[in-house]
Every structure is written in C-alpha cells, then in structure tokens.
Amino acid sequence: MYLEKLMLKIKNDYYYGWTIVIVAGLSLFFSGPGQTYSNSAFIDSYIKDFGWSRTLVSNIYSSATLIAGSMLFIIGKLIDKYGHRHMNIIVSFLLGLACIWSSFVTSPAMLFIGFLMLRLFGQGSMTLIPSTLVPQWFIKKRTLAFSLFSIGGVLSSAILPPLNIYIIDKWGWSIAWRFWAALLWFLFIPIAFLFIRNRPEDIGLLPDNHKADIEKSSCLNSTVVNKETNISDSYTLQEAMRTRAFWLMMFCQAIPSLINTGIIFHFISIIGEKGLPNTVAAIVLSIIAMVSFPVTLISGIALERIKVHFAIAFSFFLQLISLILLMYGESLYIMFIFGALSGLISGLLSICNNVVWANYYGRRYLGSIRGFSMTSTVIGSAFGPLPLGIAFDVFGRYTEAIGILSILSLLGIISAAMAPPPKKKLK
C-alpha cells in the first residue's frame, strides 16, 4: 500500500518537462555527426584514400558550412509551423541519409553535398530544434533545464572523436558513417516519436509544472496566465529584428564561434609553433572538455542570479585573457591554463546563448528567431580558420591573427554590456 501511494505521488509530482530535457539532450548528442569535432576524424581518411589536398577538403567544408548556415532560418520557420516533434523526426531521418551519403563519397562534389547535409541537419538543425524545445517547457527553471540539456553536447564532444577513430581504424570510414545512420534511425527517431511533445499546454500543463485546468481556464485571470506561459508577450522575428539587442546578441554569438573554430582547426600547428609536442594539443583539448562539463551545470545556477548579458560580457573578458595567454605564452603550464579558461568560457556560453533568446523574445516564435540568429554561429565557424591560415602563410606565425581575434573579444564585451533585454511596447 505504501509503495503504491509513493508511486502515485511521484506520478502526480513529476513534471514531464524533465523528460523533454533528457530527449533534447539526446538530440544534441546526436547532432554529433554534423559537428566539427566528429568530422575531423574523417578528414585524414579522405586525403589518404583519394589523394585530395588538405586545402581542398578545408575549402569544401567551409563552403558547405557557410551555405548550411544561411539556410537555418528556413528550419526555424518550419519548427514554428509544424512543431518540434515532427521536425526532430524528419531532421533525424535526413541526418541519417546524410551519413549514408557520406559513406559512399568518391568525389569532391559528393563530399561537398555530404558536408552540406551534415552541417545543415546535424550541426544546425539538431542543435536548433532542442534548444528551442526546452524553453517551451520552462521559464523560472529555464537556466537549470538548459544546464542539464547541454550535458548532451558535452558528452557528444567527448565520446564521438575517439569512437569515430576506433571504428575507422577497425572497420573503415564508410562503416563509421553507417553506424551513426543506424543509431539515428533505430534508436533516436523512436525515442523522439514516443516522448517529444511540443509544449506543456498540449498535455494540460503550463511551464515549470503549473497545472493548467482547461475546464476552469475561463475563470483564470489573463494576466496570471500570460505571466506563466510567456506567450502573449512573445516577439515575432520581424519585431525582434527591430530591437538593438537582437543584432548585438547575434554579433556576440558569432564571435566565439569564429574564434573557437579557428583556433581548434589550427591548434596542433599553434602548439607546434611554440615548440611543444602534438600530445600537448590533445591534453589541452581534453582539459577544455573536462572543465566545460561542471561549468555547464554551475552556470545554470549562476544565471538565476546574474543578468545574462552581463554573464556574456564576462565570458568575453575571459576569452580576451585566454587569447593573450595563447599569443604570448610559451610554457606547458600556460597552455593548460588556456585550456581551463577555454572550458570555462565554453560551459558558460553554452547556457547563455540558449537562455538569452527565450528570455528576451518569448516562446511563441522562438524557432524563427533562433533559426535566424544561429546563422551567425554557423557562418562564424565557416570563416574561423581563414584569418589564422592567412596570417601563417603571410607572416609565418599566428600572432597577428590572434591579436585581431582579441580585438573582437573586446568588441564582444562592449556589445554584450549594451544589450539588456528589450521592452516590448504594448499595443
């Protein structure tokens, strides 16, 4: 009898939004096949098997990324129109097709199409969909929900690179791509179909586990309902684009993407320029992942007490320090400090960049708004490797390019500080 009462209490008290957080985290995990940390494991195989140059493969990757980023606003509009559940299933299926296509690559044209699909459906869409799903279910506990959700991305970045290398070494790169297609189709898609619901209102709830009594809704004060649902005060994409904060936050979102992609892409070369072995680069990248994991959890708690635009400004301050260390530091320990700072920045921004759009512009049109804003992230990552590569070719070092990136970080501090939440004018 006691056990039955306990199970009934858990059933009544449990909020389905936490199930959504778990599935959203899985979606972020399975964005991995389209992420740079996963694709990098396949690059040497393409170069070795087909005799392509590293420059050719890099240019194809950057071009595909740039085009994919410019198409994300379409995915955002489709999310608002058809809902997260349908779009997650469709995109997961298409990402699986992209993996199958990539397993048959034999020419640069096929590689370009494969990269385009992987970046659009993986890095872009499989990140966009869950990041706009979670804030539908939470308002007061949104930062905590995003902290837990972001663990999926941290685990993906930690697990996929060594797993891909193992599969490629043992069975070949074609089998590795088909492995991810099988997991997407036969594991994630059934989970998404069974468990994803678009909004708490669809199952008689309100965000943060406020029970919505449909039969008595006419008796509820509309002000209270609006406060709890955050629907009526939502901005459309066009309204959001008319606010200063929208463009400043897009700029703030593009800068870390550009800096991090560029540095990681050239990191082994940067470390070698300092006279340190390649193993140091691997250790530093591991430090970034290890530090990012706990910071992701802690950031959710901290952002309940700190205004998000100030937190973003602080992250740019840390990034400025890390770039100065990278520019002038020569010792092993300085590189370890750089890795720890980079992990701190990564963990903090992973929460901030998700929370800010829902907090600033509401839930109703979040797919369109995030779809448009994420183009800056993807485009930033497309151009990231270029300034460092050009600097090395021209000057034989990376100092000048890292100096330019430092100036961008300084501009990021100013931009974030000048971008408090907009105040919507009542009609």
C-alpha positions as a LaTeX table, in Angstrom:
\begin{tabular}{lrrr}
\hline
Residue & $x$ (\AA) & $y$ (\AA) & $z$ (\AA) \\
\hline
Met1 & 0.00 & 0.00 & 0.00 \\
Tyr2 & 2.80 & 2.41 & 0.92 \\
Leu3 & 4.65 & 1.62 & $-2.31$ \\
Glu4 & 1.51 & 2.27 & $-4.36$ \\
Lys5 & 0.98 & 5.63 & $-2.64$ \\
Leu6 & 4.63 & 6.55 & $-3.21$ \\
Met7 & 4.42 & 5.69 & $-6.92$ \\
Leu8 & 1.19 & 7.68 & $-7.25$ \\
Lys9 & 2.80 & 10.68 & $-5.55$ \\
Ile10 & 5.81 & 10.51 & $-7.89$ \\
Lys11 & 3.47 & 10.28 & $-10.87$ \\
Asn12 & 1.48 & 13.32 & $-9.72$ \\
Asp13 & 4.53 & 15.42 & $-8.76$ \\
Tyr14 & 6.77 & 14.54 & $-11.69$ \\
Tyr15 & 6.90 & 17.20 & $-14.39$ \\
Tyr16 & 7.07 & 15.92 & $-17.95$ \\
Gly17 & 9.37 & 18.78 & $-18.89$ \\
Trp18 & 12.28 & 16.87 & $-17.38$ \\
Thr19 & 11.63 & 14.05 & $-19.84$ \\
Ile20 & 11.78 & 16.67 & $-22.58$ \\
Val21 & 15.16 & 17.83 & $-21.25$ \\
Ile22 & 16.53 & 14.28 & $-21.48$ \\
Val23 & 15.28 & 13.77 & $-25.05$ \\
Ala24 & 16.53 & 17.24 & $-26.04$ \\
Gly25 & 19.94 & 16.32 & $-24.61$ \\
Leu26 & 19.91 & 13.17 & $-26.76$ \\
Ser27 & 19.10 & 15.29 & $-29.80$ \\
Leu28 & 22.09 & 17.50 & $-29.01$ \\
Phe29 & 24.22 & 14.37 & $-28.59$ \\
Phe30 & 23.11 & 13.05 & $-31.99$ \\
Ser31 & 23.95 & 16.34 & $-33.66$ \\
Gly32 & 27.49 & 15.00 & $-33.36$ \\
Pro33 & 27.84 & 13.54 & $-36.89$ \\
Gly34 & 27.49 & 17.09 & $-38.23$ \\
Gln35 & 29.86 & 18.74 & $-35.76$ \\
Thr36 & 33.49 & 19.65 & $-36.48$ \\
Tyr37 & 34.81 & 17.50 & $-33.62$ \\
Ser38 & 33.27 & 14.45 & $-35.32$ \\
Asn39 & 34.04 & 15.29 & $-38.96$ \\
Ser40 & 37.70 & 15.94 & $-38.16$ \\
Ala41 & 38.20 & 12.19 & $-37.60$ \\
Phe42 & 37.32 & 11.51 & $-41.27$ \\
Ile43 & 39.48 & 14.19 & $-42.94$ \\
Asp44 & 42.76 & 12.26 & $-43.00$ \\
Ser45 & 40.96 & 9.23 & $-44.46$ \\
Tyr46 & 39.62 & 11.31 & $-47.37$ \\
Ile47 & 43.07 & 12.79 & $-48.01$ \\
Lys48 & 44.77 & 9.40 & $-47.87$ \\
Asp49 & 42.22 & 7.40 & $-49.90$ \\
Phe50 & 41.53 & 9.93 & $-52.66$ \\
Gly51 & 44.74 & 11.95 & $-52.77$ \\
Trp52 & 42.93 & 15.23 & $-52.10$ \\
Ser53 & 44.81 & 18.14 & $-50.58$ \\
Arg54 & 44.02 & 19.37 & $-47.09$ \\
Thr55 & 43.31 & 22.81 & $-48.56$ \\
Leu56 & 40.69 & 21.35 & $-50.93$ \\
Val57 & 38.91 & 19.45 & $-48.15$ \\
Ser58 & 39.04 & 22.51 & $-45.85$ \\
Asn59 & 37.60 & 24.81 & $-48.52$ \\
Ile60 & 34.80 & 22.34 & $-49.30$ \\
Tyr61 & 34.00 & 22.11 & $-45.58$ \\
Ser62 & 33.95 & 25.90 & $-45.11$ \\
Ser63 & 31.79 & 26.45 & $-48.21$ \\
Ala64 & 29.28 & 23.78 & $-47.17$ \\
Thr65 & 29.15 & 25.22 & $-43.66$ \\
Leu66 & 28.53 & 28.73 & $-44.97$ \\
Ile67 & 25.63 & 27.62 & $-47.19$ \\
Ala68 & 24.15 & 25.45 & $-44.42$ \\
Gly69 & 24.22 & 28.38 & $-42.03$ \\
Ser70 & 22.38 & 30.62 & $-44.47$ \\
Met71 & 19.56 & 28.02 & $-44.70$ \\
Leu72 & 18.90 & 27.65 & $-40.97$ \\
Phe73 & 16.25 & 30.37 & $-40.89$ \\
Ile74 & 14.10 & 28.08 & $-43.06$ \\
Ile75 & 14.38 & 25.29 & $-40.48$ \\
Gly76 & 13.38 & 27.78 & $-37.77$ \\
Lys77 & 10.22 & 28.78 & $-39.63$ \\
Leu78 & 9.33 & 25.11 & $-40.18$ \\
Ile79 & 9.71 & 24.45 & $-36.43$ \\
Asp80 & 7.21 & 27.21 & $-35.64$ \\
Lys81 & 4.80 & 25.88 & $-38.28$ \\
Tyr82 & 4.99 & 22.10 & $-37.78$ \\
Gly83 & 6.29 & 21.74 & $-34.23$ \\
His84 & 9.43 & 20.28 & $-32.66$ \\
Arg85 & 8.24 & 16.66 & $-32.62$ \\
His86 & 7.63 & 16.35 & $-36.36$ \\
Met87 & 10.72 & 18.37 & $-37.27$ \\
Asn88 & 13.02 & 16.39 & $-34.97$ \\
Ile89 & 11.89 & 13.13 & $-36.55$ \\
Ile90 & 12.24 & 14.46 & $-40.11$ \\
Val91 & 15.63 & 16.08 & $-39.49$ \\
Ser92 & 16.96 & 12.95 & $-37.75$ \\
Phe93 & 15.93 & 10.87 & $-40.76$ \\
Leu94 & 17.63 & 13.33 & $-43.13$ \\
Leu95 & 20.78 & 13.39 & $-41.00$ \\
Gly96 & 20.83 & 9.60 & $-41.23$ \\
Leu97 & 20.58 & 9.91 & $-45.03$ \\
Ala98 & 23.47 & 12.38 & $-44.93$ \\
Cys99 & 25.55 & 9.78 & $-43.08$ \\
Ile100 & 24.66 & 7.11 & $-45.64$ \\
Trp101 & 25.54 & 9.50 & $-48.48$ \\
Ser102 & 28.86 & 10.31 & $-46.81$ \\
Ser103 & 29.70 & 6.61 & $-46.60$ \\
Phe104 & 29.69 & 6.44 & $-50.43$ \\
Val105 & 31.74 & 9.60 & $-51.13$ \\
Thr106 & 34.13 & 9.22 & $-54.08$ \\
Ser107 & 34.46 & 12.77 & $-55.48$ \\
Pro108 & 34.83 & 16.37 & $-54.24$ \\
Ala109 & 31.26 & 17.10 & $-55.44$ \\
Met110 & 29.88 & 14.23 & $-53.37$ \\
Leu111 & 31.96 & 15.38 & $-50.41$ \\
Phe112 & 30.50 & 18.89 & $-50.70$ \\
Ile113 & 26.92 & 17.56 & $-50.73$ \\
Gly114 & 27.70 & 15.31 & $-47.78$ \\
Phe115 & 29.23 & 18.14 & $-45.75$ \\
Leu116 & 26.31 & 20.42 & $-46.64$ \\
Met117 & 23.73 & 17.92 & $-45.39$ \\
Leu118 & 25.75 & 17.03 & $-42.29$ \\
Arg119 & 26.18 & 20.68 & $-41.33$ \\
Leu120 & 22.60 & 21.69 & $-42.10$ \\
Phe121 & 20.83 & 18.75 & $-40.45$ \\
Gly122 & 23.48 & 17.94 & $-37.82$ \\
Gln123 & 25.34 & 20.97 & $-36.51$ \\
Gly124 & 22.48 & 23.33 & $-37.38$ \\
Ser125 & 19.06 & 21.68 & $-37.13$ \\
Met126 & 19.74 & 19.02 & $-34.48$ \\
Thr127 & 21.04 & 21.82 & $-32.27$ \\
Leu128 & 18.35 & 24.36 & $-33.16$ \\
Ile129 & 15.36 & 22.08 & $-32.52$ \\
Pro130 & 16.15 & 21.02 & $-28.93$ \\
Ser131 & 17.43 & 24.49 & $-27.99$ \\
Thr132 & 14.01 & 25.92 & $-28.90$ \\
Leu133 & 12.08 & 22.98 & $-27.41$ \\
Val134 & 13.44 & 23.21 & $-23.85$ \\
Pro135 & 12.37 & 26.84 & $-23.24$ \\
Gln136 & 8.81 & 25.94 & $-24.22$ \\
Trp137 & 8.64 & 23.89 & $-21.01$ \\
Phe138 & 10.48 & 26.13 & $-18.57$ \\
Ile139 & 10.55 & 29.81 & $-17.61$ \\
Lys140 & 11.64 & 30.10 & $-13.97$ \\
Lys141 & 13.77 & 26.94 & $-14.16$ \\
Arg142 & 14.97 & 27.59 & $-17.70$ \\
Thr143 & 18.65 & 28.01 & $-16.86$ \\
Leu144 & 18.70 & 24.77 & $-14.85$ \\
Ala145 & 16.94 & 22.94 & $-17.68$ \\
Phe146 & 19.48 & 24.26 & $-20.19$ \\
Ser147 & 22.34 & 23.22 & $-17.91$ \\
Leu148 & 21.11 & 19.62 & $-17.86$ \\
Phe149 & 20.24 & 19.66 & $-21.57$ \\
Ser150 & 23.73 & 20.89 & $-22.50$ \\
Ile151 & 25.30 & 17.76 & $-20.99$ \\
Gly152 & 24.26 & 16.00 & $-24.21$ \\
Gly153 & 26.56 & 18.25 & $-26.21$ \\
Val154 & 29.45 & 17.83 & $-23.76$ \\
Leu155 & 29.15 & 14.04 & $-23.86$ \\
Ser156 & 28.93 & 14.11 & $-27.64$ \\
Ser157 & 32.15 & 16.11 & $-27.97$ \\
Ala158 & 33.89 & 13.76 & $-25.53$ \\
Ile159 & 32.65 & 10.43 & $-26.94$ \\
Leu160 & 32.40 & 10.84 & $-30.72$ \\
Pro161 & 36.01 & 11.70 & $-31.66$ \\
Pro162 & 37.66 & 8.64 & $-30.03$ \\
Leu163 & 34.74 & 6.39 & $-31.03$ \\
Asn164 & 34.97 & 7.51 & $-34.65$ \\
Ile165 & 38.72 & 6.96 & $-34.70$ \\
Tyr166 & 38.26 & 3.46 & $-33.25$ \\
Ile167 & 35.60 & 2.47 & $-35.82$ \\
Ile168 & 37.58 & 3.97 & $-38.71$ \\
Asp169 & 40.76 & 2.15 & $-37.67$ \\
Lys170 & 38.97 & $-1.18$ & $-37.21$ \\
Trp171 & 36.35 & $-1.22$ & $-40.00$ \\
Gly172 & 36.89 & 1.86 & $-42.17$ \\
Trp173 & 35.30 & 5.30 & $-42.53$ \\
Ser174 & 32.31 & 4.07 & $-44.58$ \\
Ile175 & 31.22 & 1.76 & $-41.75$ \\
Ala176 & 31.61 & 4.61 & $-39.25$ \\
Trp177 & 29.13 & 6.75 & $-41.19$ \\
Arg178 & 26.63 & 3.87 & $-41.48$ \\
Phe179 & 26.96 & 3.21 & $-37.75$ \\
Trp180 & 25.68 & 6.71 & $-36.99$ \\
Ala181 & 22.87 & 6.40 & $-39.54$ \\
Ala182 & 21.70 & 3.20 & $-37.83$ \\
Leu183 & 21.74 & 4.81 & $-34.38$ \\
Leu184 & 19.79 & 7.82 & $-35.63$ \\
Trp185 & 17.13 & 5.75 & $-37.41$ \\
Phe186 & 16.67 & 2.86 & $-35.00$ \\
Leu187 & 17.43 & 4.49 & $-31.63$ \\
Phe188 & 16.83 & 8.23 & $-31.62$ \\
Ile189 & 13.86 & 8.51 & $-34.00$ \\
Pro190 & 11.69 & 6.04 & $-31.99$ \\
Ile191 & 12.59 & 7.94 & $-28.79$ \\
Ala192 & 11.67 & 11.28 & $-30.39$ \\
Phe193 & 8.38 & 9.85 & $-31.71$ \\
Leu194 & 7.37 & 8.41 & $-28.34$ \\
Phe195 & 8.42 & 11.15 & $-25.94$ \\
Ile196 & 8.62 & 14.60 & $-27.58$ \\
Arg197 & 5.67 & 16.94 & $-27.04$ \\
Asn198 & 5.83 & 20.46 & $-28.43$ \\
Arg199 & 4.51 & 22.46 & $-25.47$ \\
Pro200 & 3.28 & 21.72 & $-21.94$ \\
Glu201 & $-0.11$ & 23.16 & $-22.93$ \\
Asp202 & $-0.51$ & 20.21 & $-25.30$ \\
Ile203 & $-0.83$ & 17.84 & $-22.32$ \\
Gly204 & $-2.71$ & 20.14 & $-19.94$ \\
Leu205 & 0.24 & 21.78 & $-18.19$ \\
Leu206 & 1.95 & 25.14 & $-18.02$ \\
Pro207 & 5.71 & 25.82 & $-17.93$ \\
Asp208 & 7.53 & 24.93 & $-14.71$ \\
Asn209 & 4.87 & 22.38 & $-13.72$ \\
His210 & 1.97 & 24.80 & $-13.25$ \\
Lys211 & $-1.11$ & 22.63 & $-13.71$ \\
Ala212 & $-3.42$ & 24.03 & $-16.41$ \\
Asp213 & $-7.03$ & 23.30 & $-15.61$ \\
Ile214 & $-8.63$ & 23.59 & $-19.05$ \\
Glu215 & $-12.16$ & 23.48 & $-17.73$ \\
Lys216 & $-11.53$ & 26.42 & $-15.39$ \\
Ser217 & $-9.36$ & 28.42 & $-17.75$ \\
Ser218 & $-12.13$ & 30.94 & $-18.38$ \\
Cys219 & $-12.09$ & 31.80 & $-14.68$ \\
Leu220 & $-8.35$ & 32.44 & $-14.58$ \\
Asn221 & $-7.04$ & 35.95 & $-14.63$ \\
Ser222 & $-5.48$ & 36.53 & $-18.08$ \\
Thr223 & $-2.57$ & 38.44 & $-16.56$ \\
Val224 & $-1.62$ & 35.42 & $-14.46$ \\
Val225 & $-1.90$ & 33.08 & $-17.44$ \\
Asn226 & 0.23 & 35.33 & $-19.63$ \\
Lys227 & 2.85 & 35.63 & $-16.92$ \\
Glu228 & 3.09 & 31.86 & $-16.59$ \\
Thr229 & 3.01 & 30.96 & $-20.30$ \\
Asn230 & 5.10 & 33.84 & $-21.69$ \\
Ile231 & 3.19 & 33.50 & $-24.98$ \\
Ser232 & 1.27 & 36.75 & $-25.39$ \\
Asp233 & 4.38 & 38.92 & $-24.93$ \\
Ser234 & 6.45 & 36.96 & $-27.45$ \\
Tyr235 & 8.16 & 38.79 & $-30.30$ \\
Thr236 & 7.84 & 37.79 & $-33.92$ \\
Leu237 & 11.08 & 37.58 & $-35.89$ \\
Gln238 & 10.32 & 40.92 & $-37.55$ \\
Glu239 & 9.66 & 42.58 & $-34.17$ \\
Ala240 & 12.84 & 41.09 & $-32.70$ \\
Met241 & 14.89 & 42.37 & $-35.63$ \\
Arg242 & 13.75 & 45.89 & $-34.83$ \\
Thr243 & 15.45 & 45.77 & $-31.41$ \\
Arg244 & 19.07 & 46.71 & $-30.83$ \\
Ala245 & 19.66 & 43.71 & $-28.56$ \\
Phe246 & 18.88 & 41.27 & $-31.39$ \\
Trp247 & 21.77 & 42.39 & $-33.60$ \\
Leu248 & 24.18 & 42.88 & $-30.73$ \\
Met249 & 23.49 & 39.36 & $-29.47$ \\
Met250 & 23.90 & 37.93 & $-32.96$ \\
Phe251 & 27.33 & 39.58 & $-33.06$ \\
Cys252 & 28.11 & 38.17 & $-29.61$ \\
Gln253 & 27.07 & 34.72 & $-30.80$ \\
Ala254 & 29.23 & 34.83 & $-33.96$ \\
Ile255 & 32.48 & 35.88 & $-32.25$ \\
Pro256 & 33.06 & 32.79 & $-30.04$ \\
Ser257 & 32.11 & 30.52 & $-32.95$ \\
Leu258 & 34.66 & 32.22 & $-35.20$ \\
Ile259 & 37.40 & 32.27 & $-32.57$ \\
Asn260 & 36.93 & 28.73 & $-31.24$ \\
Thr261 & 36.61 & 27.06 & $-34.65$ \\
Gly262 & 39.65 & 28.89 & $-35.98$ \\
Ile263 & 41.87 & 28.08 & $-33.01$ \\
Ile264 & 40.82 & 24.43 & $-32.75$ \\
Phe265 & 41.27 & 23.96 & $-36.51$ \\
His266 & 44.87 & 25.21 & $-36.30$ \\
Phe267 & 45.60 & 24.22 & $-32.70$ \\
Ile268 & 48.16 & 21.50 & $-33.37$ \\
Ser269 & 50.08 & 23.93 & $-35.58$ \\
Ile270 & 49.82 & 26.70 & $-32.96$ \\
Ile271 & 51.18 & 24.35 & $-30.29$ \\
Gly272 & 53.97 & 23.21 & $-32.63$ \\
Glu273 & 54.97 & 26.83 & $-33.27$ \\
Lys274 & 55.65 & 27.14 & $-29.53$ \\
Gly275 & 57.99 & 24.13 & $-29.64$ \\
Leu276 & 55.56 & 21.85 & $-27.78$ \\
Pro277 & 54.68 & 18.30 & $-28.93$ \\
Asn278 & 51.35 & 17.35 & $-30.52$ \\
Thr279 & 50.36 & 15.43 & $-27.39$ \\
Val280 & 50.04 & 18.76 & $-25.58$ \\
Ala281 & 47.29 & 19.79 & $-28.01$ \\
Ala282 & 45.36 & 16.61 & $-27.21$ \\
Ile283 & 45.75 & 17.20 & $-23.46$ \\
Val284 & 44.61 & 20.83 & $-23.73$ \\
Leu285 & 41.53 & 19.82 & $-25.74$ \\
Ser286 & 40.73 & 17.23 & $-23.05$ \\
Ile287 & 41.08 & 19.90 & $-20.37$ \\
Ile288 & 38.60 & 22.09 & $-22.25$ \\
Ala289 & 36.02 & 19.26 & $-22.24$ \\
Met290 & 36.65 & 18.34 & $-18.58$ \\
Val291 & 36.27 & 21.92 & $-17.34$ \\
Ser292 & 33.29 & 22.64 & $-19.58$ \\
Phe293 & 31.23 & 19.80 & $-18.07$ \\
Pro294 & 30.92 & 21.07 & $-14.46$ \\
Val295 & 30.80 & 24.71 & $-15.56$ \\
Thr296 & 27.77 & 23.89 & $-17.72$ \\
Leu297 & 25.93 & 22.74 & $-14.59$ \\
Ile298 & 27.11 & 25.58 & $-12.37$ \\
Ser299 & 26.27 & 28.23 & $-14.98$ \\
Gly300 & 22.59 & 27.31 & $-14.83$ \\
Ile301 & 22.51 & 28.15 & $-11.13$ \\
Ala302 & 24.57 & 31.31 & $-11.52$ \\
Leu303 & 22.39 & 32.71 & $-14.32$ \\
Glu304 & 19.39 & 32.65 & $-12.00$ \\
Arg305 & 21.15 & 35.45 & $-10.08$ \\
Ile306 & 23.14 & 37.25 & $-12.81$ \\
Lys307 & 21.72 & 39.07 & $-15.82$ \\
Val308 & 22.54 & 37.04 & $-18.90$ \\
His309 & 24.06 & 39.90 & $-20.93$ \\
Phe310 & 26.50 & 40.63 & $-18.11$ \\
Ala311 & 27.43 & 36.95 & $-18.00$ \\
Ile312 & 28.13 & 37.04 & $-21.75$ \\
Ala313 & 30.26 & 40.17 & $-21.32$ \\
Phe314 & 32.21 & 38.38 & $-18.58$ \\
Ser315 & 32.80 & 35.39 & $-20.88$ \\
Phe316 & 34.32 & 37.73 & $-23.49$ \\
Phe317 & 36.60 & 39.19 & $-20.80$ \\
Leu318 & 37.81 & 35.67 & $-20.02$ \\
Gln319 & 38.23 & 34.99 & $-23.73$ \\
Leu320 & 40.36 & 38.10 & $-24.10$ \\
Ile321 & 42.65 & 36.85 & $-21.30$ \\
Ser322 & 42.84 & 33.37 & $-22.85$ \\
Leu323 & 43.83 & 34.79 & $-26.24$ \\
Ile324 & 46.57 & 36.90 & $-24.65$ \\
Leu325 & 47.90 & 33.76 & $-22.95$ \\
Leu326 & 47.78 & 31.88 & $-26.26$ \\
Met327 & 49.52 & 34.74 & $-28.08$ \\
Tyr328 & 52.43 & 35.21 & $-25.67$ \\
Gly329 & 52.53 & 32.04 & $-23.55$ \\
Glu330 & 55.24 & 29.52 & $-24.36$ \\
Ser331 & 55.23 & 27.09 & $-21.44$ \\
Leu332 & 53.27 & 23.89 & $-20.96$ \\
Tyr333 & 51.51 & 25.25 & $-17.86$ \\
Ile334 & 50.34 & 28.40 & $-19.63$ \\
Met335 & 48.72 & 26.19 & $-22.28$ \\
Phe336 & 46.98 & 24.20 & $-19.54$ \\
Ile337 & 45.64 & 27.46 & $-18.07$ \\
Phe338 & 44.48 & 28.42 & $-21.57$ \\
Gly339 & 42.61 & 25.09 & $-21.78$ \\
Ala340 & 40.95 & 25.62 & $-18.39$ \\
Leu341 & 39.85 & 29.15 & $-19.33$ \\
Ser342 & 38.53 & 27.91 & $-22.69$ \\
Gly343 & 36.50 & 25.22 & $-20.92$ \\
Leu344 & 35.09 & 27.82 & $-18.52$ \\
Ile345 & 34.11 & 30.05 & $-21.45$ \\
Ser346 & 32.59 & 27.15 & $-23.39$ \\
Gly347 & 30.48 & 25.97 & $-20.47$ \\
Leu348 & 29.23 & 29.47 & $-19.66$ \\
Leu349 & 28.38 & 30.42 & $-23.24$ \\
Ser350 & 26.62 & 27.12 & $-23.95$ \\
Ile351 & 23.98 & 28.17 & $-21.41$ \\
Cys352 & 23.96 & 31.91 & $-22.11$ \\
Asn353 & 23.47 & 31.55 & $-25.88$ \\
Asn354 & 20.44 & 29.33 & $-25.34$ \\
Val355 & 18.84 & 31.24 & $-22.46$ \\
Val356 & 19.16 & 34.76 & $-23.88$ \\
Trp357 & 16.85 & 34.34 & $-26.90$ \\
Ala358 & 13.96 & 32.78 & $-24.96$ \\
Asn359 & 14.32 & 35.28 & $-22.10$ \\
Tyr360 & 14.46 & 38.27 & $-24.45$ \\
Tyr361 & 11.85 & 37.33 & $-27.05$ \\
Gly362 & 9.49 & 34.74 & $-25.56$ \\
Arg363 & 8.42 & 31.25 & $-26.64$ \\
Arg364 & 5.90 & 31.61 & $-29.45$ \\
Tyr365 & 8.20 & 32.41 & $-32.40$ \\
Leu366 & 11.43 & 31.11 & $-30.91$ \\
Gly367 & 12.09 & 28.71 & $-33.79$ \\
Ser368 & 12.17 & 31.51 & $-36.36$ \\
Ile369 & 14.23 & 33.78 & $-34.12$ \\
Arg370 & 16.78 & 31.11 & $-33.18$ \\
Gly371 & 16.92 & 29.83 & $-36.76$ \\
Phe372 & 17.88 & 33.28 & $-37.98$ \\
Ser373 & 20.26 & 34.02 & $-35.12$ \\
Met374 & 22.08 & 30.69 & $-35.46$ \\
Thr375 & 23.15 & 31.63 & $-38.96$ \\
Ser376 & 25.70 & 33.91 & $-37.30$ \\
Thr377 & 27.09 & 30.94 & $-35.35$ \\
Val378 & 27.46 & 28.70 & $-38.38$ \\
Ile379 & 28.82 & 31.47 & $-40.60$ \\
Gly380 & 31.30 & 32.41 & $-37.85$ \\
Ser381 & 32.52 & 28.82 & $-37.73$ \\
Ala382 & 32.86 & 28.79 & $-41.53$ \\
Phe383 & 35.16 & 31.81 & $-41.56$ \\
Gly384 & 37.03 & 30.97 & $-38.34$ \\
Pro385 & 40.01 & 29.10 & $-39.82$ \\
Leu386 & 40.67 & 31.69 & $-42.55$ \\
Pro387 & 42.37 & 34.61 & $-40.68$ \\
Leu388 & 44.72 & 32.26 & $-38.84$ \\
Gly389 & 45.60 & 30.39 & $-42.03$ \\
Ile390 & 46.23 & 33.63 & $-43.95$ \\
Ala391 & 48.35 & 35.05 & $-41.12$ \\
Phe392 & 50.54 & 31.95 & $-41.05$ \\
Asp393 & 51.00 & 31.99 & $-44.83$ \\
Val394 & 51.88 & 35.71 & $-44.85$ \\
Phe395 & 53.83 & 36.18 & $-41.60$ \\
Gly396 & 54.86 & 32.60 & $-40.79$ \\
Arg397 & 53.14 & 32.86 & $-37.38$ \\
Tyr398 & 49.73 & 33.29 & $-35.79$ \\
Thr399 & 50.41 & 36.29 & $-33.52$ \\
Glu400 & 48.81 & 38.94 & $-35.76$ \\
Ala401 & 45.63 & 36.90 & $-36.33$ \\
Ile402 & 45.22 & 36.13 & $-32.61$ \\
Gly403 & 45.66 & 39.85 & $-31.97$ \\
Ile404 & 42.73 & 40.56 & $-34.30$ \\
Leu405 & 40.66 & 37.93 & $-32.50$ \\
Ser406 & 41.50 & 39.68 & $-29.22$ \\
Ile407 & 40.05 & 42.92 & $-30.60$ \\
Leu408 & 36.85 & 41.02 & $-31.50$ \\
Ser409 & 36.64 & 39.78 & $-27.90$ \\
Leu410 & 36.95 & 43.36 & $-26.66$ \\
Leu411 & 34.13 & 44.39 & $-29.01$ \\
Gly412 & 32.13 & 41.46 & $-27.62$ \\
Ile413 & 32.45 & 42.82 & $-24.08$ \\
Ile414 & 31.10 & 46.19 & $-25.21$ \\
Ser415 & 28.29 & 44.71 & $-27.32$ \\
Ala416 & 27.04 & 42.39 & $-24.58$ \\
Ala417 & 27.09 & 45.15 & $-21.97$ \\
Met418 & 24.99 & 47.34 & $-24.30$ \\
Ala419 & 22.34 & 44.64 & $-24.89$ \\
Pro420 & 19.92 & 44.43 & $-21.95$ \\
Pro421 & 16.52 & 42.75 & $-22.54$ \\
Pro422 & 14.26 & 44.77 & $-24.87$ \\
Lys423 & 10.96 & 46.11 & $-23.56$ \\
Lys424 & 8.04 & 45.34 & $-25.82$ \\
Lys425 & 5.64 & 48.20 & $-26.42$ \\
Leu426 & 2.07 & 47.29 & $-25.57$ \\
Lys427 & $-0.43$ & 47.80 & $-28.35$ \\
\hline
\end{tabular}
